[in-house]
């Protein structure tokens, strides 16, 4: 099977999140067979749930669909570097590969901050590929926060 990025779909979810007034982060979870299992954008404000990050939503949905807390062999595409909470969930879910767009020096948990996957306590360390769609993801975030400040 050849590689196919699903970052465009994650960016669509991020744009939809921005349209709902949410921080524009989108995620897509792809099963081991290449089928899209779940896609979502942030919904923390809509659901009044601080854990309703795009990554958490797709992990929950895929786990429910598959009837398992383990998402072995799956790929996660997310527009922004996952925070520590989401990075821990990615590890617990045994996601095989993480592809993310923009870095998050302020709140990231993969390449910045606590670097969750480098800790000996990490149950599983996915392959990590960063910078995919980074320019588009960063522009979306920049524009969203500029509008909030200037709006």
C-alpha positions in Angstrom: 0.0 0.0 0.0 1.4 3.4 -0.9 1.4 6.4 1.4 -1.6 8.8 1.2 -1.7 11.8 3.5 -5.0 12.7 5.1 -3.8 16.1 6.3 -6.1 18.0 3.8 -9.1 16.3 5.5 -7.7 17.3 8.9 -7.4 20.9 7.7 -11.0 20.8 6.6 -12.0 19.8 10.1 -9.8 22.6 11.5 -11.5 25.2 9.3 -14.9 23.9 10.4 -13.8 24.2 14.0 -12.8 27.8 13.4 -16.3 28.4 11.9 -17.8 27.2 15.1 -15.6 29.6 17.2 -13.3 26.8 18.3 -9.5 26.8 18.2 -8.9 25.5 14.6 -7.4 22.1 15.1 -8.6 19.1 13.1 -7.7 15.4 13.3 -8.3 12.3 11.2 -7.7 8.7 12.4 -7.0 6.1 9.7 -7.2 2.4 10.4 -4.5 -0.1 9.6 -6.4 -1.0 6.4 -6.3 2.7 5.2 -10.0 3.4 6.0 -10.9 6.7 7.7 -12.3 5.7 11.0 -13.0 9.2 12.4 -12.5 12.8 11.7 -13.2 15.8 14.0 -12.3 19.3 14.9 -12.0 20.8 18.4 -15.3 21.0 20.3 -14.2 22.2 23.8 -16.4 25.2 23.8 -19.4 23.6 22.1 -19.4 20.6 24.5 -18.1 22.5 27.6 -15.5 19.8 27.8 -11.8 20.7 28.2 -10.9 17.2 26.9 -12.8 17.6 23.6 -9.7 18.2 21.6 -9.8 16.9 18.0 -7.4 14.1 18.8 -9.4 12.9 21.8 -12.6 13.0 19.8 -11.3 10.8 16.9 -9.6 8.4 19.3 -12.9 8.0 21.3 -14.9 7.5 18.1 -12.6 5.0 16.5 -12.2 3.0 19.8 -16.0 2.8 20.0 -16.3 1.7 16.4 -13.7 -1.0 16.8 -14.8 -2.1 20.2 -11.2 -1.8 21.5 -9.1 0.7 23.4 -6.2 -0.3 21.3 -5.9 1.2 17.8 -2.9 -0.8 16.7 -1.6 0.0 13.2 -3.6 3.2 12.9 -2.4 6.6 11.7 -3.4 9.9 13.3 -3.2 13.2 11.3 -3.6 16.3 13.3 -3.1 19.9 12.2 -1.2 21.0 15.4 1.3 19.3 17.6 -0.7 17.4 20.2 -0.8 18.7 23.8 0.5 16.5 26.7 -3.1 15.1 27.3 -3.5 14.1 23.7 0.0 12.7 23.4 -0.6 10.5 26.4 -3.9 9.3 24.8 -2.1 8.5 21.6 0.4 6.4 23.5 -2.3 4.6 25.5 -4.3 3.9 22.2 -1.1 2.4 20.7 -1.5 4.5 17.5 1.3 3.5 15.1 2.0 6.8 13.4 1.4 10.4 14.3 1.5 13.0 11.5 1.1 16.6 12.6 1.3 20.0 11.0 2.3 23.1 13.0 4.5 23.0 16.0 3.1 24.2 19.3 5.9 25.7 21.4 3.5 27.0 24.0 1.3 24.0 24.6 2.8 21.1 22.7 3.6 17.8 24.3 5.5 16.0 21.6 8.5 18.1 20.4 7.9 20.8 23.0 7.0 21.0 26.7 7.1 17.6 28.4 7.9 15.6 25.3 5.6 12.8 26.4 7.0 10.1 24.1 10.5 10.5 25.4 9.6 9.5 29.0 10.3 5.9 30.1 6.7 5.8 31.4 5.3 6.1 27.8 3.5 2.9 27.2 4.0 3.1 23.5 5.9 5.5 21.2 4.4 6.1 17.8 6.5 7.0 14.7 6.2 10.8 14.5 6.3 12.9 11.4 6.0 16.6 11.8 5.6 19.6 9.5 3.0 18.1 7.2 0.7 20.9 6.1 2.5 23.1 8.7 2.2 26.3 6.7 -1.6 26.0 6.2 -2.2 24.9 9.7 -0.1 27.7 11.2 -1.8 30.3 9.0 -5.2 29.0 10.1 -4.3 29.4 13.8 -2.6 32.8 13.2 -5.7 34.2 11.4 -8.1 32.8 14.0 -6.2 34.4 16.9 -5.7 37.7 15.0 -9.4 37.9 14.5 -10.0 37.2 18.2 -7.6 40.0 19.2 -8.7 42.5 16.6 -12.4 41.5 16.4 
